[in-house]
Amino acid sequence: MDPEVDLPAFADAHAAGAHVVDVREPHEYVRGHVPGAQLIPLRSLPGRLHELPSEGDLFLICASGVRSLDAALFLAQRGRPVRSVRGGTLAWARAGHPIVAGAEAGPR
């Protein structure tokens, strides 16, 4: 399975309620993130695996897709099927999708 997903496929999955984890740093997340995205910074991911849902679609996102791809490969090595959003939050915002500012995940 390709560890990356393009923006239209991610937008469809997001609209259908897929779980999204933002692997950026908190100061980046606060400036703007995908609605409903859970913050787990990449550096914290190994110690927070228990916070990830055990079933269902899981998508990882960062600013541009580099850190989320690293996270997806890390999780795939541990048997977790996940996808990294190609282009990240920057591509999401450029495409006109909503962004939520602040520390809370915000409404979906």
C-alpha positions as a LaTeX table, in Angstrom:
\begin{tabular}{lrrr}
\hline
Residue & $x$ (\AA) & $y$ (\AA) & $z$ (\AA) \\
\hline
Met1 & 0.00 & 0.00 & 0.00 \\
Asp2 & 1.24 & 3.47 & $-0.86$ \\
Pro3 & 1.90 & 5.24 & 2.45 \\
Glu4 & 0.72 & 8.54 & 0.97 \\
Val5 & $-2.74$ & 9.70 & 0.02 \\
Asp6 & $-3.59$ & 12.63 & $-2.22$ \\
Leu7 & $-5.62$ & 15.59 & $-1.03$ \\
Pro8 & $-8.94$ & 14.71 & $-2.73$ \\
Ala9 & $-8.92$ & 11.20 & $-1.24$ \\
Phe10 & $-8.03$ & 12.61 & 2.18 \\
Ala11 & $-10.81$ & 15.22 & 1.92 \\
Asp12 & $-13.30$ & 12.42 & 1.23 \\
Ala13 & $-12.00$ & 10.35 & 4.14 \\
His14 & $-12.06$ & 13.37 & 6.45 \\
Ala15 & $-15.65$ & 14.11 & 5.49 \\
Ala16 & $-16.50$ & 10.48 & 6.25 \\
Gly17 & $-15.05$ & 10.80 & 9.76 \\
Ala18 & $-11.56$ & 9.34 & 9.44 \\
His19 & $-9.24$ & 9.86 & 12.40 \\
Val20 & $-6.56$ & 12.49 & 11.72 \\
Val21 & $-3.36$ & 12.92 & 13.71 \\
Asp22 & $-1.30$ & 16.09 & 13.25 \\
Val23 & 2.37 & 15.32 & 13.93 \\
Arg24 & 3.61 & 18.92 & 13.94 \\
Glu25 & 4.80 & 20.80 & 17.00 \\
Pro26 & 2.20 & 22.45 & 19.27 \\
His27 & 3.10 & 26.00 & 18.15 \\
Glu28 & 2.40 & 24.99 & 14.53 \\
Tyr29 & $-0.85$ & 23.23 & 15.39 \\
Val30 & $-2.18$ & 26.26 & 17.30 \\
Arg31 & $-1.65$ & 28.49 & 14.25 \\
Gly32 & $-3.99$ & 26.31 & 12.19 \\
His33 & $-4.89$ & 22.67 & 11.67 \\
Val34 & $-7.40$ & 20.39 & 9.99 \\
Pro35 & $-10.68$ & 20.36 & 11.93 \\
Gly36 & $-10.85$ & 17.44 & 14.33 \\
Ala37 & $-7.13$ & 16.61 & 14.07 \\
Gln38 & $-5.53$ & 15.17 & 17.18 \\
Leu39 & $-2.11$ & 16.61 & 18.04 \\
Ile40 & 0.66 & 14.08 & 18.65 \\
Pro41 & 4.02 & 15.63 & 17.73 \\
Leu42 & 6.33 & 13.32 & 15.79 \\
Arg43 & 8.90 & 13.30 & 18.59 \\
Ser44 & 6.18 & 12.12 & 21.03 \\
Leu45 & 4.65 & 9.47 & 18.80 \\
Pro46 & 6.64 & 6.43 & 20.06 \\
Gly47 & 5.45 & 7.03 & 23.62 \\
Arg48 & 1.86 & 7.80 & 22.68 \\
Leu49 & 0.96 & 4.88 & 20.42 \\
His50 & $-1.72$ & 3.86 & 22.92 \\
Glu51 & $-3.63$ & 7.06 & 22.04 \\
Leu52 & $-4.14$ & 5.99 & 18.44 \\
Pro53 & $-7.37$ & 4.23 & 17.53 \\
Ser54 & $-6.91$ & 0.51 & 17.03 \\
Glu55 & $-9.42$ & 0.32 & 14.18 \\
Gly56 & $-10.63$ & 2.48 & 11.32 \\
Asp57 & $-8.89$ & 4.78 & 8.91 \\
Leu58 & $-5.95$ & 6.73 & 10.32 \\
Phe59 & $-4.42$ & 9.67 & 8.48 \\
Leu60 & $-1.28$ & 11.56 & 9.49 \\
Ile61 & $-0.67$ & 15.16 & 8.52 \\
Cys62 & 2.02 & 17.78 & 9.07 \\
Ala63 & 2.88 & 21.04 & 7.32 \\
Ser64 & 3.98 & 19.66 & 3.95 \\
Gly65 & 3.91 & 15.86 & 4.19 \\
Val66 & 7.50 & 15.10 & 5.18 \\
Arg67 & 7.08 & 14.46 & 8.92 \\
Ser68 & 3.76 & 12.71 & 8.44 \\
Leu69 & 5.38 & 10.36 & 5.91 \\
Asp70 & 8.13 & 9.58 & 8.44 \\
Ala71 & 5.45 & 8.88 & 11.04 \\
Ala72 & 3.47 & 6.70 & 8.62 \\
Leu73 & 6.55 & 4.62 & 7.82 \\
Phe74 & 7.32 & 4.28 & 11.54 \\
Leu75 & 3.78 & 3.07 & 12.25 \\
Ala76 & 3.72 & 0.78 & 9.20 \\
Gln77 & 6.83 & $-0.96$ & 10.53 \\
Arg78 & 4.77 & $-1.71$ & 13.65 \\
Gly79 & 1.90 & $-3.17$ & 11.65 \\
Arg80 & $-0.39$ & $-0.13$ & 11.66 \\
Pro81 & $-2.06$ & 0.71 & 8.33 \\
Val82 & $-1.87$ & 4.51 & 8.12 \\
Arg83 & $-1.65$ & 7.08 & 5.36 \\
Ser84 & 0.28 & 10.33 & 5.16 \\
Val85 & $-1.45$ & 13.30 & 3.54 \\
Arg86 & 0.61 & 14.40 & 0.55 \\
Gly87 & 1.16 & 18.17 & 0.69 \\
Gly88 & 0.04 & 18.39 & 4.32 \\
Thr89 & $-1.84$ & 21.19 & 6.00 \\
Leu90 & $-0.44$ & 23.76 & 3.56 \\
Ala91 & $-2.02$ & 21.95 & 0.60 \\
Trp92 & $-5.26$ & 21.47 & 2.58 \\
Ala93 & $-5.52$ & 25.23 & 3.25 \\
Arg94 & $-4.49$ & 26.20 & $-0.31$ \\
Ala95 & $-7.29$ & 24.02 & $-1.65$ \\
Gly96 & $-9.78$ & 26.07 & 0.36 \\
His97 & $-10.55$ & 23.51 & 3.07 \\
Pro98 & $-11.28$ & 24.82 & 6.57 \\
Ile99 & $-8.55$ & 25.42 & 9.13 \\
Val100 & $-9.08$ & 25.67 & 12.89 \\
Ala101 & $-6.80$ & 27.86 & 15.01 \\
Gly102 & $-6.14$ & 27.24 & 18.69 \\
Ala103 & $-5.17$ & 24.36 & 20.91 \\
Glu104 & $-8.43$ & 22.43 & 20.60 \\
Ala105 & $-9.12$ & 19.98 & 17.79 \\
Gly106 & $-12.22$ & 21.94 & 16.83 \\
Pro107 & $-15.38$ & 20.68 & 15.17 \\
Arg108 & $-15.20$ & 18.36 & 12.18 \\
\hline
\end{tabular}
